[in-house]
């Protein structure tokens, strides 16, 4: 059974005209997308969940959820039922303070394993996937003090995933690079100097040389540091910039110019920044936006128009926001959905197998994980005149009523053929649009 839309479901293309909520192609020029989400029941986790990763851990072709619980047992594995609903699975105890989790194939057996940043004991714990969604301990790796974030990538081109860790309490401040030697054996951590308070780390090819580089959000240094890969898993000295206290960060091609940009936000002051890549790993400010004191950010094509949209959690206002990309790298306005206490670590993934990205995040204060299924219309449906998400006979009635109002008031709401006159041809044009939308799957 399809879930009903929660109060957070918002239709963006429904301006109020007169006493009716109408969509006017003539007034707007084009129909903007309509981000709609359906909330599934929250799933219980261990205490204080801080980080979420998605991976098909049990090999049934849907993505499951892995949650790092800072104040609980350690790592919760939640199994997907195939429709986006998650059931509690095994819990794996950790020595202390599971602050972040990632999943990837660490031993080249084609099964996703788990790596966990252990803040309190300054280490990374590894869990080996033994098949069917079960895991076994595979080692604990010492790193610098206070690991809060980690990322996986093949840094040195040997076809094995290496680990990069941001160590928030390290002095001097460093990120740790752990080179994968195979068989869950890792080389001694190699420290890379960064600005003070490295809090988040992400990996991507920032200078288009086909080698993965490192980006680090450094809270104490008010900087986003970039470390470019020399091509062999060693890195050039950091380049830091931008006076912002970055507590959240996401990476992707925001402005459609085929290089990797960044978006950062600060939970301290609510400022968000777009950092646009010149193509060589050098970034310039692409403008600011209201991040709502975001605790986490994620990028993905939520509305199916080919560009990357932005999802954010705010652990202070207890909501998750979605801001759609205009195609040129500008975001807004926000669609806000209420959440549980302390939403963190939003990730995007197709959890219900309908080929669009859904929203998954943890609620640290409620010890739950939430799923918002993406029910956004894949394309604009102009004949949805009342903007209720469905093209049906009600739209015809509403259009005819508005057409008569236009005749009385001299308005142009129903000027469907955009010729500056409301007459019978507009009714014919609307009816043609209505049949096209119904035939195209909008009904």
C-alpha positions in Angstrom: 0.0 0.0 0.0 1.3 3.4 -0.9 2.0 5.7 2.1 -0.1 8.8 2.4 1.5 12.2 2.0 2.5 13.8 5.3 2.1 17.5 6.1 5.6 18.1 4.7 4.4 17.5 1.2 4.7 20.8 -0.6 3.8 21.8 -4.1 5.9 24.7 -5.3 4.1 25.6 -8.5 0.8 26.7 -6.9 0.6 30.5 -6.7 -2.6 31.8 -5.2 -4.7 33.7 -7.8 -7.9 35.2 -6.4 -9.7 32.7 -4.2 -8.3 29.7 -6.0 -4.9 28.0 -5.8 -4.1 28.0 -9.5 -1.2 27.2 -11.8 -0.8 29.7 -14.6 1.6 28.9 -17.4 1.0 32.3 -18.8 2.0 34.0 -15.6 5.0 31.8 -14.7 6.3 31.1 -18.2 7.1 27.5 -17.3 6.0 24.9 -14.8 8.6 24.4 -12.0 9.0 20.9 -10.5 7.0 19.8 -7.6 9.0 18.2 -4.8 6.7 15.9 -2.8 7.7 13.4 -0.2 5.9 10.6 1.7 7.2 9.9 5.2 7.4 6.2 6.3 7.3 5.3 10.0 10.6 6.0 11.8 12.8 3.1 12.6 14.3 2.7 16.1 18.1 2.8 16.4 20.6 2.7 19.2 21.1 5.8 21.3 22.3 9.0 19.7 22.7 8.0 16.0 25.1 10.3 14.3 25.9 8.9 10.8 24.0 7.0 8.1 25.4 5.0 5.1 23.4 3.1 2.4 24.6 -0.1 0.9 23.1 -3.5 -0.3 24.6 -5.4 2.6 22.5 -8.6 2.1 22.7 -8.9 -1.7 19.0 -8.6 -2.5 19.4 -5.7 -4.9 18.0 -3.0 -2.6 20.0 -0.6 -0.4 20.0 -1.2 3.4 20.9 1.2 6.1 24.0 1.3 8.4 23.8 3.7 11.3 26.6 4.7 13.7 25.2 5.4 17.1 27.5 7.5 19.2 25.8 6.8 22.5 24.6 3.3 21.8 26.0 -0.1 21.1 28.0 1.0 18.1 26.6 0.2 14.6 23.0 -0.8 13.7 22.2 -2.6 10.4 18.7 -2.0 9.2 17.4 -4.2 6.4 15.3 -2.9 3.5 12.1 -4.7 2.8 12.4 -3.7 -0.9 9.8 -0.9 -0.7 11.8 1.5 1.4 10.7 0.2 4.8 13.5 -0.8 7.1 13.5 -3.5 9.9 15.9 -3.6 12.8 18.8 -6.0 12.1 22.0 -6.9 13.9 23.8 -4.5 16.2 27.6 -4.5 16.4 29.2 -3.3 19.6 32.1 -0.8 19.3 34.7 0.1 21.9 33.4 3.7 22.1 31.9 6.7 20.4 30.8 5.6 16.9 30.9 9.0 15.2 30.7 8.2 11.5 30.2 5.2 9.2 30.9 4.4 5.6 30.5 1.3 3.5 32.5 -0.2 0.7 34.2 -3.3 -0.5 37.4 -3.3 1.5 38.7 -6.8 0.6 37.7 -7.1 -3.1 35.1 -9.9 -2.5 32.3 -7.9 -4.1 30.5 -7.4 -0.7 30.2 -4.1 1.0 32.1 -3.9 4.3 31.9 -1.3 7.0 34.3 1.2 8.5 33.5 3.2 11.6 35.2 6.3 13.1 35.5 5.8 16.9 35.8 9.2 18.4 36.5 8.3 22.0 39.3 5.8 21.4 40.9 7.5 18.4 40.5 4.6 16.0 38.7 3.2 13.0 36.9 -0.2 13.4 36.4 -2.5 10.4 33.6 -5.0 9.9 33.8 -7.7 7.2 30.7 -8.6 5.4 30.3 -12.4 5.7 27.2 -12.5 3.4 23.4 -12.1 3.8 23.9 -8.9 5.8 26.0 -10.3 8.6 29.4 -8.9 9.6 32.4 -10.0 11.6 35.1 -7.9 13.3 38.1 -7.3 10.9 40.4 -5.1 13.0 40.8 -1.8 14.7 43.2 0.8 13.3 44.7 3.6 15.4 44.5 7.1 14.0 45.0 10.6 15.3 42.8 12.1 18.0 39.1 12.5 17.7 38.0 11.0 14.3 34.7 12.5 13.3 34.5 11.6 9.6 35.9 9.2 7.1 35.8 8.4 3.4 36.8 5.6 1.0 38.5 5.7 -2.3 41.3 4.1 -4.3 43.9 6.8 -3.8 46.9 5.0 -5.3 45.4 3.2 -8.2 45.9 -0.4 -6.9 42.1 -1.2 -7.2 41.7 -1.3 -3.4 39.8 1.1 -1.3 41.9 3.2 1.0 40.6 5.1 4.1 40.9 8.8 4.8 39.9 10.1 8.3 39.3 13.6 9.6 40.7 13.9 13.2 38.9 16.8 14.9 41.1 16.8 18.1 44.4 16.2 16.4 47.3 18.5 17.3 48.9 19.4 15.0 45.7 19.1 12.9 45.8 16.2 10.4 43.7 13.9 8.3 44.9 10.3 8.4 45.4 8.3 5.2 45.3 4.5 5.6 46.6 2.7 2.5 44.8 -0.7 1.9 47.3 -3.5 1.5 44.6 -6.2 1.0 43.0 -8.7 3.3 41.9 -6.0 5.8 45.6 -5.1 6.3 46.3 -1.4 6.2 49.6 0.5 6.2 50.5 2.8 9.1 48.4 5.9 9.0 50.0 8.7 7.1 49.2 12.2 8.4 48.4 15.1 6.1 48.6 18.6 7.6 45.4 20.6 7.4 43.9 23.6 9.1 42.7 23.5 12.7 39.7 21.3 13.6 39.3 18.9 10.6 35.7 17.8 11.0 34.4 16.5 7.7 36.3 14.8 4.8 35.1 14.0 1.3 36.9 12.5 -1.7 36.5 13.4 -5.4 38.5 14.2 -8.5 38.7 18.0 -8.0 41.1 18.9 -10.8 40.0 16.5 -13.5 43.1 14.4 -13.7 41.4 11.1 -13.0 42.9 10.8 -9.5 40.8 11.2 -6.3 41.6 14.3 -4.2 40.6 15.2 -0.7 38.5 18.1 0.6 38.4 18.8 4.4 36.0 21.0 6.3 38.1 22.6 9.1 36.0 24.2 11.8 38.8 25.8 13.9 40.7 27.1 10.9 37.5 28.5 9.3 38.6 26.9 6.1 37.8 24.3 3.5 41.2 22.7 2.7 41.9 21.0 -0.7 44.7 18.4 -1.0 45.4 17.4 -4.6 46.5 13.8 -5.4 50.0 13.6 -7.0 48.7 10.6 -8.9 50.3 7.9 -6.7 48.3 8.4 -3.4 50.6 11.1 -2.1 49.2 14.6 -1.8 50.4 18.2 -2.5 50.3 20.6 0.5 46.9 21.8 1.4 45.3 24.9 -0.1 42.8 26.4 2.3 40.4 29.3 1.8 37.0 30.7 2.6 36.2 32.3 6.0 33.4 30.0 7.0 33.0 27.6 9.9 32.2 24.5 7.9 30.3 21.8 9.8 28.6 20.3 6.8 29.8 19.7 3.3 28.7 18.1 0.0 30.4 17.7 -3.4 29.1 17.5 -6.9 28.8 19.4 -10.2 26.4 22.2 -9.0 26.6 24.5 -12.0 26.6 22.0 -14.9 30.1 22.7 -16.2 31.4 19.2 -15.7 33.7 19.8 -12.8 33.2 19.1 -9.1 32.0 22.0 -6.9 31.3 22.1 -3.2 28.6 23.4 -1.0 29.3 24.0 2.7 27.3 25.1 5.7 27.8 26.2 9.3 25.6 25.0 12.1 26.9 28.0 14.1 25.6 30.9 12.1 23.4 29.5 9.4 25.5 30.7 6.5 25.9 28.4 3.5 28.4 28.9 0.7 28.6 27.6 -2.9 32.2 27.0 -3.8 32.6 26.8 -7.6 35.4 24.9 -9.2 37.4 26.5 -11.9 38.2 23.0 -13.2 41.7 22.8 -11.7 40.8 22.3 -8.1 40.8 26.0 -7.4 37.5 27.3 -5.9 35.8 30.6 -5.9 32.7 31.8 -4.0 29.6 31.2 -6.0 27.4 33.0 -3.5 25.8 32.5 -0.1 22.5 30.9 0.9 20.5 30.4 4.1 21.4 26.9 5.2 19.1 26.9 8.2 22.1 26.0 10.4 22.4 22.7 8.5 24.0 19.8 10.4 24.4 17.8 7.1 24.2 18.3 3.4 23.6 16.0 0.4 23.4 16.6 -3.3 21.3 14.6 -5.8 18.9 15.0 -8.7 15.7 15.0 -6.7 13.3 16.4 -9.3 14.7 14.5 -12.3 15.7 17.5 -14.4 19.4 16.5 -14.7 21.0 18.9 -12.2 22.0 18.4 -8.6 19.5 19.6 -5.9 20.4 20.1 -2.2 19.0 18.4 0.8 19.9 19.6 4.3 19.1 18.6 7.9 18.9 21.2 10.7 19.4 19.7 14.2 18.3 23.0 15.8 15.0 23.6 14.0 14.2 19.9 13.7 13.5 19.8 9.9 14.9 18.6 6.6 15.0 21.1 3.8 15.2 20.5 0.0 16.3 23.3 -2.3 16.0 22.8 -6.1 18.8 23.8 -8.5 17.8 26.2 -11.2 20.2 24.6 -13.6 22.9 27.3 -13.2 23.9 26.5 -9.6 21.5 28.6 -7.6 19.2 26.9 -5.0 15.8 27.7 -3.6 13.2 28.2 -2.3 13.3 25.6 0.4 10.8 22.8 0.9 10.7 22.2 4.6 9.6 18.9 6.3 9.3 18.4 10.0 11.4 15.6 11.5 12.2 14.0 14.8 14.6 15.5 17.4 18.0 16.4 16.1 18.1 15.3 12.4 21.6 14.6 11.2 23.5 12.8 8.4 21.1 13.1 5.4 21.9 10.8 2.5 20.2 10.3 -0.8 19.5 6.8 -2.3 16.8 5.0 -4.2 15.4 2.9 -1.3 12.1 2.0 -2.9 13.5 1.0 -6.4 11.5 3.6 -8.3 14.6 5.2 -9.9 14.6 8.5 -8.0 16.6 9.5 -4.9 14.8 9.3 -1.5 15.9 11.0 1.7 17.3 9.1 4.6 18.6 10.6 7.8 19.0 9.9 11.5 17.4 11.7 14.4 20.0 11.9 17.1 17.7 13.1 19.9 15.0 10.5 19.2 17.2 7.5 18.5 15.5 6.8 15.2 16.1 6.9 11.5 13.7 8.5 9.0 12.9 7.8 5.3 11.1 10.3 3.1 10.1 8.7 -0.2 10.5 10.9 -3.2 7.2 11.2 -5.0 8.2 14.2 -7.0 6.5 14.3 -10.4 9.2 13.3 -13.0 8.1 16.1 -15.4 5.9 19.1 -15.4 2.2 18.4 -15.9 0.8 21.8 -17.1 -2.8 20.6 -17.0 -2.7 20.0 -13.3 -4.5 23.3 -12.9 -5.2 23.1 -9.2 -1.7 21.8 -8.5 -2.8 18.8 -6.4 -0.3 16.5 -8.0 -2.8 14.7 -10.2 -4.4 15.6 -13.6 -8.1 14.6 -13.5 -11.6 16.0 -14.1 -11.3 18.5 -11.3 -8.7 20.4 -13.2 -11.1 20.8 -16.1 -13.8 22.1 -13.8 -11.4 24.5 -12.1 -10.1 25.8 -15.4 -13.6 26.4 -16.7 -14.5 28.3 -13.6 -11.4 30.4 -13.8 -12.1 31.0 -17.5 -15.5 32.5 -16.7 -13.9 34.6 -14.0 -11.4 35.9 -16.5 -14.3 36.9 -18.8 -15.8 38.9 -16.0 -12.7 40.5 -14.6 -10.5 40.9 -17.7 -7.8 38.7 -16.3 -5.5 36.4 -18.2 -5.1 33.4 -15.9 -6.6 31.1 -18.4 -4.8 32.5 -21.5 -3.5 29.0 -22.3 -2.3 29.8 -25.8 -0.4 33.0 -24.6 -1.9 35.4 -27.2 -3.1 38.0 -24.7 -6.7 37.2 -25.1 -9.0 34.8 -23.2 -11.4 33.1 -25.5 -12.7 29.7 -26.6 -9.4 28.7 -28.2 -7.9 28.7 -24.7 -10.4 26.1 -23.6 -9.6 24.0 -26.6 -5.8 24.4 -25.9 -6.3 23.4 -22.2 -8.3 20.3 -23.1 -5.6 19.2 -25.5 -3.0 19.7 -22.8 -5.2 17.8 -20.4 -5.4 14.7 -22.7 -1.6 14.9 -23.4 -0.8 14.9 -19.6 -3.2 12.0 -18.9 -1.6 10.0 -21.8 1.8 10.9 -20.6 1.3 9.5 -17.1 0.4 12.7 -15.2 -3.1 11.4 -14.3 
